[in-house]
Amino acid sequence: MTTLFTNAYSTTAPLDSVGRQQDKNADGPAQIGSMTGIGAGTGFPNATVLAQTWNTNLAQEMGRTVGQQALANGFSGWYAPAVNLHRSPLDGRNYEYYAEDPILSGMMCGNVVQGANEAGVYTFTKHFVANDGESGIYRDSVYTWMTEQTLRETYLEPFRMIVEQYDAPGLMSSYNRIGATWAGGSKALMSSILRDEWGFQGAVITDYCDHHQYMNGDHVLDAGGNLWMSGFIPGTLAQDTSSQGAIAKLRQAAKGTLYMQMHVRSVNRSYVQRTGDTSMARPDFNTPGWSNWRQSLLLLDAVFLLFMALSIRGLVIDHRLRKARRGAKGLKAEPVAGPESVR
């Protein structure tokens, strides 16, 4: 259970005690796998364009199609869609979000989620909540301040809709803080509102964990989160995972993940029986580990990008050192006038 919770980057780990196999998950708001190009599906118009159609049937059809393409490429989960708001035209991720209006956003996103459910693929709708100002790389630990009325009526509303009205099986928490508390470590959000008020039974995963100290796994577990996307280097928990309290929290976290996985399969089976469309029946397949060539290629891509980043950093440092040396050579001491030079 600890591995299932702490090692949730691109896969959800197996849980042998109940026969749960490993699943693969892919990113891409308008195309399964678009972040890496490995096992990528059709590139659809982005969420903003889809929202401009006001066509909820089209949104549902897109969700079903992305779900089918995900399964065809060996993915069981989708890190999408995204239902934050167009709070500012300068938001660096507006292309992932539907609109500035929470109702329109909730309706369009909810139908995409329903379509993916019908295909038997679970979604992690993101970013819960108020990740509406991200630009460049400035996203970690941003403080977001607002009244509770504003939070509930505007920013939480589309998430409430997809949970209560559209059967969302999974959510992804956001990088930012709400007030002074990181959203992914907020018990008020993860448990009190999401589960106690809205009746959510699925799984909440964190966004990619850039900094383990800030996006802390212990905070996630204590708040009621289910999966910690701790990155390429799996994180560790500070609390004693053999204690009765930690085991109870890990069991609850695993329960939500298992519910998410099994619920979409149940929805898929009901959809096939209701429509008679056997082509939509979710195929059974095993997800191998790192021997899979696509995951191996993904790892090579990541290593290549890391070397590129280190090379660029080295060039920048070298340029600064050269500039500093040139500046030092240019600073020559002026000759001091001696007695013999004074006439």
Secondary structure, DSSP 8 states (H G I E B T S, - for coil): -HHHHHB-SSEE--BGGGTB--EEEE--SSSTTTTT-TT-------HHHHHHTT-HHHHHHHHHHHHHHHHHTT--EE---B------TT-TTGGGS--S-HHHHHHHHHHHHHHHHHHT-EE-EEEETT----BTTBTTT-EE---HHHIIIIISHHHHHHHHTT---EEEE-SSEETTEEGGG-HIIIIIIIIIIT---SEEE----S-TTTS-HHHHHHHT--B-B--SS----SS-TTSHHHHHHHHHHHHHHHHHHHHHHHHHHHHHHHH--GGGS--------TTSHHHHHHHHHHHHHHHHHHHHHHHHHHHHHHHHHHHHHH--------GGG--
